[in-house]
Amino acid sequence: MVKKQAKDLIKGEKIKINNQEYVVEGVEVSKLGKQGKPKCRIEALDSSGKKLVIIKLADFEFELV
């Protein structure tokens, strides 16, 4: 099982969320927020083409497929 931090994801990588596979379409990393940690906005597509937007801390680890 390979894991990668949210800030290190790149377009085209496949990640697993709630036992479903998604393909990363884009990642935006914000500057430090009120809590002192940057956040990432990740756009991903599922197998049917439905778009999912996820906002997580930059150091959150996703499981790669």
C-alpha beads as a LAMMPS data file, in Angstrom:
LAMMPS data file: protein, C-alpha beads

65 atoms
64 bonds

1 atom types
1 bond types

-500.0 500.0 xlo xhi
-500.0 500.0 ylo yhi
-500.0 500.0 zlo zhi

Masses

1 110.0

Atoms # bond

1 1 1 0.000 0.000 0.000
2 1 1 1.584 3.237 -1.193
3 1 1 0.556 6.540 0.373
4 1 1 1.204 10.077 -0.788
5 1 1 0.555 13.429 0.856
6 1 1 -2.141 15.645 -0.650
7 1 1 0.343 18.388 -1.564
8 1 1 2.423 15.896 -3.595
9 1 1 -0.412 14.520 -5.767
10 1 1 -0.180 15.173 -9.499
11 1 1 -2.706 15.104 -12.330
12 1 1 -3.443 11.577 -13.580
13 1 1 -2.659 9.723 -10.355
14 1 1 -5.295 7.342 -9.018
15 1 1 -6.307 7.652 -5.371
16 1 1 -8.663 5.638 -3.189
17 1 1 -11.371 7.333 -1.100
18 1 1 -14.006 5.279 0.762
19 1 1 -13.029 2.179 -1.277
20 1 1 -13.672 3.998 -4.586
21 1 1 -11.037 4.899 -7.144
22 1 1 -10.660 8.466 -8.387
23 1 1 -8.320 10.044 -10.946
24 1 1 -6.759 13.343 -9.844
25 1 1 -7.581 16.185 -12.248
26 1 1 -5.901 19.010 -10.354
27 1 1 -4.433 20.099 -7.017
28 1 1 -4.310 23.631 -5.602
29 1 1 -2.297 24.305 -2.439
30 1 1 -3.286 27.333 -0.356
31 1 1 -1.054 29.449 1.835
32 1 1 -1.047 29.086 5.605
33 1 1 -4.495 29.516 7.115
34 1 1 -5.759 30.467 10.565
35 1 1 -4.634 27.131 12.011
36 1 1 -1.117 27.588 10.609
37 1 1 -1.292 24.746 8.081
38 1 1 -1.780 24.889 4.299
39 1 1 -4.769 23.150 2.727
40 1 1 -5.202 21.435 -0.636
41 1 1 -8.189 21.555 -2.955
42 1 1 -8.209 18.376 -5.016
43 1 1 -10.449 17.824 -8.040
44 1 1 -10.939 14.184 -8.993
45 1 1 -13.126 12.117 -11.310
46 1 1 -14.680 8.729 -10.549
47 1 1 -15.088 5.923 -13.095
48 1 1 -18.400 7.364 -14.359
49 1 1 -16.875 10.815 -14.905
50 1 1 -18.529 12.445 -11.883
51 1 1 -16.422 15.257 -10.425
52 1 1 -15.484 15.299 -6.729
53 1 1 -13.863 18.227 -4.919
54 1 1 -11.955 17.387 -1.739
55 1 1 -10.386 19.847 0.696
56 1 1 -7.806 18.363 3.055
57 1 1 -4.722 19.491 4.954
58 1 1 -1.598 19.444 2.777
59 1 1 -0.022 16.660 4.852
60 1 1 -3.103 14.375 4.692
61 1 1 -2.102 11.006 3.197
62 1 1 -4.064 9.401 0.356
63 1 1 -3.739 5.754 -0.638
64 1 1 -2.618 5.353 -4.254
65 1 1 -4.100 2.656 -6.463

Bonds

1 1 1 2
2 1 2 3
3 1 3 4
4 1 4 5
5 1 5 6
6 1 6 7
7 1 7 8
8 1 8 9
9 1 9 10
10 1 10 11
11 1 11 12
12 1 12 13
13 1 13 14
14 1 14 15
15 1 15 16
16 1 16 17
17 1 17 18
18 1 18 19
19 1 19 20
20 1 20 21
21 1 21 22
22 1 22 23
23 1 23 24
24 1 24 25
25 1 25 26
26 1 26 27
27 1 27 28
28 1 28 29
29 1 29 30
30 1 30 31
31 1 31 32
32 1 32 33
33 1 33 34
34 1 34 35
35 1 35 36
36 1 36 37
37 1 37 38
38 1 38 39
39 1 39 40
40 1 40 41
41 1 41 42
42 1 42 43
43 1 43 44
44 1 44 45
45 1 45 46
46 1 46 47
47 1 47 48
48 1 48 49
49 1 49 50
50 1 50 51
51 1 51 52
52 1 52 53
53 1 53 54
54 1 54 55
55 1 55 56
56 1 56 57
57 1 57 58
58 1 58 59
59 1 59 60
60 1 60 61
61 1 61 62
62 1 62 63
63 1 63 64
64 1 64 65
